[in-house]
């Protein structure tokens, strides 16, 4: 897996994912807030499978 998620993209994914999970844990969002796991993980590993079919790459290296 080559990284395809850039720095700003990663930061935003991690923040949004963590916020969704935190809001779900504090009962501000219903069960669907667990979808925050997806952007959190893709931000942490730096690779997004949804970018592949479209050839999107927000990182400068590779």
MMTF fields as JSON, N, C-alpha, C and O atoms, coordinates in Angstrom:
{
  "mmtfVersion": "1.0.0",
  "mmtfProducer": "UNKNOWN",
  "numBonds": 247,
  "numAtoms": 248,
  "numGroups": 62,
  "numChains": 1,
  "numModels": 1,
  "chainsPerModel": [1],
  "groupsPerChain": [62],
  "chainIdList": ["A"],
  "bondAtomList": [4, 2, 8, 6, 12, 10, 16, 14, 20, 18, 24, 22, 28, 26, 32, 30, 36, 34, 40, 38, 44, 42, 48, 46, 52, 50, 56, 54, 60, 58, 64, 62, 68, 66, 72, 70, 76, 74, 80, 78, 84, 82, 88, 86, 92, 90, 96, 94, 100, 98, 104, 102, 108, 106, 112, 110, 116, 114, 120, 118, 124, 122, 128, 126, 132, 130, 136, 134, 140, 138, 144, 142, 148, 146, 152, 150, 156, 154, 160, 158, 164, 162, 168, 166, 172, 170, 176, 174, 180, 178, 184, 182, 188, 186, 192, 190, 196, 194, 200, 198, 204, 202, 208, 206, 212, 210, 216, 214, 220, 218, 224, 222, 228, 226, 232, 230, 236, 234, 240, 238, 244, 242],
  "bondOrderList": [1, 1, 1, 1, 1, 1, 1, 1, 1, 1, 1, 1, 1, 1, 1, 1, 1, 1, 1, 1, 1, 1, 1, 1, 1, 1, 1, 1, 1, 1, 1, 1, 1, 1, 1, 1, 1, 1, 1, 1, 1, 1, 1, 1, 1, 1, 1, 1, 1, 1, 1, 1, 1, 1, 1, 1, 1, 1, 1, 1, 1],
  "groupList": [{"groupName": "UNK", "atomNameList": ["N", "CA", "C", "O"], "elementList": ["N", "C", "C", "O"], "formalChargeList": [0, 0, 0, 0], "bondAtomList": [1, 0, 2, 1, 3, 2], "bondOrderList": [1, 1, 2], "singleLetterCode": "X", "chemCompType": "L-PEPTIDE LINKING"}],
  "groupTypeList": [0, 0, 0, 0, 0, 0, 0, 0, 0, 0, 0, 0, 0, 0, 0, 0, 0, 0, 0, 0, 0, 0, 0, 0, 0, 0, 0, 0, 0, 0, 0, 0, 0, 0, 0, 0, 0, 0, 0, 0, 0, 0, 0, 0, 0, 0, 0, 0, 0, 0, 0, 0, 0, 0, 0, 0, 0, 0, 0, 0, 0, 0],
  "groupIdList": [1, 2, 3, 4, 5, 6, 7, 8, 9, 10, 11, 12, 13, 14, 15, 16, 17, 18, 19, 20, 21, 22, 23, 24, 25, 26, 27, 28, 29, 30, 31, 32, 33, 34, 35, 36, 37, 38, 39, 40, 41, 42, 43, 44, 45, 46, 47, 48, 49, 50, 51, 52, 53, 54, 55, 56, 57, 58, 59, 60, 61, 62],
  "secStructList": [7, 7, 7, 7, 7, 7, 2, 2, 2, 2, 2, 2, 2, 2, 2, 2, 2, 2, 2, 2, 2, 2, 2, 2, 2, 6, 6, 1, 1, 7, 4, 4, 4, 4, 4, 2, 2, 2, 2, 2, 2, 2, 2, 2, 2, 6, 7, 7, 2, 2, 2, 2, 6, 6, 6, 7, 7, 7, 7, 1, 7, 7],
  "xCoordList": [0.828, 0.0, 0.877, 1.623, 0.776, 1.464, 0.567, -0.651, 1.182, 0.401, -0.218, 0.435, -1.485, -2.16, -2.904, -3.699, -2.647, -3.304, -2.223, -1.312, -2.337, -1.358, -1.518, -2.425, -0.625, -0.561, -1.835, -2.393, -2.305, -3.511, -4.712, -5.545, -4.798, -5.878, -5.869, -6.919, -4.684, -4.556, -5.008, -5.745, -4.562, -4.925, -6.435, -7.033, -7.049, -8.504, -9.244, -10.226, -8.791, -9.425, -9.343, -10.325, -8.175, -7.987, -8.876, -9.516, -8.913, -9.735, -11.223, -11.947, -11.676, -13.093, -13.479, -14.526, -12.638, -12.915, -12.977, -13.882, -12.009, -11.986, -13.197, -13.771, -13.582, -14.741, -16.027, -16.861, -16.194, -17.386, -17.453, -18.508, -16.323, -16.287, -16.555, -17.319, -15.929, -16.143, -17.605, -18.179, -18.199, -19.606, -20.518, -21.54, -20.154, -20.944, -20.782, -21.757, -19.571, -19.321, -20.008, -20.377, -20.182, -20.828, -22.326, -22.988, -22.839, -24.269, -24.805, -25.991, -23.927, -24.367, -24.747, -25.447, -24.29, -24.653, -25.141, -24.713, -26.033, -26.46, -25.377, -24.245, -25.73, -24.794, -24.023, -22.888, -24.602, -23.923, -22.653, -21.858, -22.448, -21.228, -19.969, -18.855, -20.162, -19.015, -18.371, -17.287, -19.025, -18.415, -17.112, -16.294, -16.933, -15.695, -14.457, -13.338, -14.65, -13.513, -12.837, -11.616, -13.62, -13.072, -12.106, -10.956, -12.528, -11.556, -10.394, -9.273, -10.657, -9.571, -8.502, -7.315, -8.911, -7.942, -7.24, -6.026, -7.982, -7.34, -6.373, -5.349, -6.691, -5.77, -4.522, -3.421, -4.69, -3.54, -2.6, -1.381, -3.152, -2.286, -1.851, -0.893, -2.537, -2.135, -2.547, -1.981, -3.511, -3.96, -5.479, -6.083, -6.089, -7.54, -7.929, -7.597, -8.629, -9.012, -10.008, -10.077, -10.771, -11.739, -11.043, -11.65, -9.812, -9.069, -8.583, -8.378, -8.4, -7.819, -8.568, -7.938, -9.88, -10.558, -10.535, -10.659, -10.379, -10.398, -9.0, -8.858, -7.969, -6.603, -6.244, -5.33, -6.955, -6.708, -5.513, -5.362, -4.677, -3.513, -3.235, -2.904, -3.359, -3.162, -1.781, -1.47, -0.967, 0.37, 1.375, 1.149, 2.474, 3.476, 4.468, 4.98, 4.748, 5.737, 5.099, 3.876, 5.946, 5.556, 5.136, 4.765],
  "yCoordList": [-1.179, 0.0, 1.249, 1.5, 2.014, 3.297, 4.343, 4.33, 5.235, 6.283, 7.18, 7.55, 7.521, 8.416, 9.537, 10.252, 9.69, 10.723, 11.662, 11.24, 12.946, 13.952, 14.427, 14.002, 15.308, 15.767, 16.454, 16.072, 17.455, 18.168, 17.235, 17.267, 16.415, 15.429, 14.49, 14.195, 14.023, 13.12, 13.784, 13.19, 15.022, 15.743, 15.914, 15.674, 16.329, 16.517, 15.211, 15.187, 14.13, 12.827, 12.386, 11.903, 12.553, 12.147, 12.981, 12.439, 14.285, 15.157, 14.864, 14.769, 14.723, 14.446, 13.073, 12.923, 12.075, 10.735, 10.697, 10.096, 11.341, 11.379, 12.138, 11.746, 13.217, 13.995, 13.181, 13.217, 12.45, 11.609, 10.527, 10.278, 9.895, 8.842, 9.422, 8.848, 10.559, 11.19, 11.599, 11.42, 12.147, 12.556, 11.348, 11.445, 10.227, 9.008, 8.475, 8.058, 8.489, 7.999, 8.853, 8.351, 10.145, 11.039, 11.198, 12.07, 10.354, 10.299, 11.575, 11.886, 12.304, 13.455, 13.026, 13.751, 11.862, 11.275, 9.849, 9.201, 9.359, 7.961, 7.004, 7.413, 5.765, 4.69, 4.966, 4.508, 5.7, 5.902, 6.733, 6.794, 7.364, 8.132, 7.268, 7.774, 5.954, 5.035, 4.992, 4.43, 5.58, 5.671, 6.479, 6.429, 7.215, 7.967, 7.096, 7.593, 5.801, 4.876, 4.877, 4.75, 5.019, 4.974, 6.138, 5.889, 7.402, 8.464, 8.447, 8.822, 8.016, 7.933, 6.945, 7.269, 5.759, 4.753, 5.146, 4.977, 5.67, 6.059, 7.22, 7.321, 8.082, 9.16, 8.653, 9.143, 7.681, 7.138, 6.341, 6.418, 5.575, 4.77, 5.508, 5.093, 6.597, 7.393, 6.819, 7.186, 5.933, 5.287, 5.179, 4.746, 5.578, 5.536, 4.702, 5.069, 3.585, 2.738, 3.414, 3.06, 4.373, 5.066, 5.965, 6.31, 6.343, 7.174, 6.369, 6.939, 5.072, 4.242, 4.286, 4.557, 4.036, 4.009, 5.352, 5.395, 6.427, 7.757, 8.31, 9.373, 7.601, 8.04, 9.273, 10.016, 9.49, 10.658, 10.376, 9.274, 11.381, 11.272, 12.661, 13.566, 12.85, 14.151, 14.301, 15.352, 13.269, 13.368, 13.684, 13.372, 14.301, 14.713, 13.604, 13.561, 12.712, 11.655, 10.439, 10.343, 9.506, 8.249, 8.544, 7.632],
  "zCoordList": [0.0, 0.0, 0.0, 0.946, -1.06, -1.095, -0.45, -0.622, 0.286, 0.933, -0.133, -1.109, 0.069, -0.862, -0.139, -0.75, 1.155, 1.957, 2.485, 3.197, 2.124, 2.521, 3.957, 4.672, 4.361, 5.752, 6.22, 7.249, 5.491, 5.901, 5.884, 6.79, 4.862, 4.748, 5.955, 6.526, 6.338, 7.482, 8.775, 9.561, 8.992, 10.214, 10.302, 11.351, 9.199, 9.188, 9.429, 10.172, 8.816, 9.015, 10.468, 11.033, 11.07, 12.462, 13.392, 14.293, 13.174, 14.014, 13.855, 14.847, 12.632, 12.389, 12.928, 13.557, 12.685, 13.195, 14.708, 15.288, 15.346, 16.813, 17.359, 18.375, 16.688, 17.139, 17.03, 17.934, 15.934, 15.783, 16.857, 17.44, 17.106, 18.123, 19.508, 20.285, 19.821, 21.125, 21.304, 22.378, 20.248, 20.329, 20.533, 21.213, 19.953, 20.133, 21.555, 22.18, 22.055, 23.412, 24.471, 25.533, 24.183, 25.134, 24.844, 25.405, 23.974, 23.638, 22.971, 23.08, 22.284, 21.503, 20.091, 19.384, 19.688, 18.399, 18.64, 19.595, 17.784, 17.919, 17.411, 17.157, 17.273, 16.91, 15.627, 15.492, 14.68, 13.392, 13.532, 12.595, 14.663, 14.894, 14.902, 14.769, 15.06, 15.026, 13.647, 13.492, 12.637, 11.31, 11.377, 10.459, 12.462, 12.675, 12.724, 12.591, 12.912, 12.905, 11.535, 11.445, 10.477, 9.113, 8.857, 8.495, 9.031, 8.785, 9.779, 9.432, 11.007, 11.988, 11.525, 11.529, 11.131, 10.688, 9.398, 9.283, 8.424, 7.163, 7.394, 6.718, 8.334, 8.668, 9.368, 9.118, 10.236, 10.965, 10.067, 10.226, 9.125, 8.265, 7.002, 6.35, 6.646, 5.493, 4.158, 3.128, 4.154, 2.928, 2.927, 3.908, 1.81, 1.707, 0.482, -0.645, 0.695, -0.433, -1.379, -2.556, -0.884, -1.739, -2.766, -3.781, -2.532, -3.48, -4.689, -5.761, -4.534, -5.594, -6.923, -7.944, -6.969, -8.264, -8.996, -10.22, -8.26, -8.856, -9.114, -9.718, -8.665, -8.861, -8.045, -8.403, -6.961, -6.108, -5.202, -4.673, -5.037, -4.161, -3.611, -4.376, -2.309, -1.722, -1.072, -0.513, -1.145, -0.583, -1.693, -2.862, -1.308, -2.291, -2.628, -3.747, -1.687, -1.908, -2.56, -2.661, -3.002, -3.655, -5.05, -5.789]
}
